[in-house]
Amino acid sequence: MDSNMSFHMDADVKAQMTALCAQLGMTPSTAFNLFANAFVRAKGMPFAVTVQEPLTFLPMASALADADQILTEYEAAYKRMAE
């Protein structure tokens, strides 16, 4: 026996999901049914649910320092060539 389920989701996410499902040849309803069956089979989430650590800006700081060093070296080389 089929049953209906209603829930709210972000309109943009829904549109993206609908488009991806169409590319896969299925409807969002089919995708949710696949998830529900996998959830029941796994007796929980069928994938790892983890807390992601917030991104640090160290890679950006490192990239900026590298860029600054490259520009400094370029400036020095340019001045030598201009002499």
Secondary structure, 3 states (H helix, E strand, C coil): CCCCCCCCCCHHHHHHHHHHHHHCCCCHHHHHHHHHHHHHHHCCCCCCCCCCCCCCCHHHHHHHHHHHHHHHHHHHHHHHHHC
